[in-house]
Amino acid sequence: MMPKVSEQAIAEYDAVAAGLESAGVVRGSMFGMPCLKIGKKVLAGMFGDAMTFKLPPEPREKALAVPGVEAFDPGMGRPMKE
């Protein structure tokens, strides 16, 4: 079951999505989760109040060093690699 999303998280997600539109990013859905795509490739999504990002290795390691950032685990006990 998908976690509930707060009004504040939706507003912040909408702001990120709007800011990326000029780069060709479009809104979509994957596995019932709102997501952002370039072409058919997902680059970000919402899971509850958390925004997830698919990052290459070096930027991912830098992001994981930021307090509060963690690898995305969709609930199967295995965090996503990217």
C-alpha positions as CSV (number, residue, x, y, z in Angstrom):
1,M,0.0,0.0,0.0
2,M,1.3,3.5,-0.9
3,P,1.9,5.8,2.0
4,K,-0.3,8.9,2.3
5,V,1.2,12.1,0.8
6,S,0.7,15.5,2.7
7,E,-0.4,18.7,1.1
8,Q,3.0,20.3,1.8
9,A,4.9,17.4,0.1
10,I,2.6,17.7,-3.0
11,A,3.3,21.4,-3.2
12,E,7.0,20.9,-3.0
13,Y,6.9,18.1,-5.6
14,D,4.9,20.3,-7.9
15,A,7.5,23.1,-7.5
16,V,10.4,20.7,-8.4
17,A,8.5,19.4,-11.4
18,A,7.7,22.9,-12.6
19,G,11.4,23.9,-12.2
20,L,12.5,21.0,-14.4
21,E,9.9,21.4,-17.2
22,S,12.3,23.6,-19.3
23,A,14.8,20.7,-19.3
24,G,12.3,18.4,-20.9
25,V,11.1,16.7,-17.7
26,V,7.5,15.5,-17.7
27,R,5.2,14.2,-15.0
28,G,4.0,10.6,-15.1
29,S,3.2,7.7,-12.9
30,M,5.0,4.4,-12.3
31,F,3.8,1.6,-10.0
32,G,1.1,4.0,-8.8
33,M,3.7,6.6,-7.7
34,P,3.9,10.1,-9.2
35,C,7.2,10.4,-11.0
36,L,9.2,12.7,-13.2
37,K,10.6,11.4,-16.5
38,I,12.8,12.3,-19.4
39,G,11.5,10.3,-22.3
40,K,10.6,7.0,-20.8
41,K,13.3,7.1,-18.1
42,V,12.2,7.9,-14.5
43,L,14.5,10.3,-12.7
44,A,12.5,11.1,-9.6
45,G,9.3,10.2,-7.8
46,M,7.2,10.6,-4.7
47,F,6.7,7.9,-2.1
48,G,4.6,9.1,0.8
49,D,6.2,12.5,1.8
50,A,9.6,11.5,0.5
51,M,10.9,12.5,-2.9
52,T,13.1,9.9,-4.5
53,F,15.8,10.5,-7.1
54,K,17.7,8.1,-9.4
55,L,21.3,9.3,-9.4
56,P,24.6,8.0,-10.9
57,P,27.2,6.7,-8.4
58,E,29.2,9.8,-7.5
59,P,26.3,12.2,-7.0
60,R,24.4,9.4,-5.1
61,E,27.3,9.1,-2.7
62,K,27.4,12.8,-2.1
63,A,23.6,12.9,-1.6
64,L,23.7,10.0,0.9
65,A,26.2,12.0,3.0
66,V,23.6,14.7,3.5
67,P,21.8,14.4,6.9
68,G,18.3,12.9,6.5
69,V,19.0,11.4,3.0
70,E,18.8,7.6,2.7
71,A,18.6,5.0,0.0
72,F,15.0,4.4,-1.2
73,D,13.5,1.1,0.0
74,P,10.0,0.6,-1.5
75,G,9.2,-1.8,1.3
76,M,10.7,-5.0,0.2
77,G,13.8,-4.8,2.4
78,R,16.2,-4.1,-0.4
79,P,17.1,-0.5,-1.1
80,M,17.2,0.6,-4.7
81,K,20.7,0.7,-6.2
82,E,20.3,4.1,-7.9
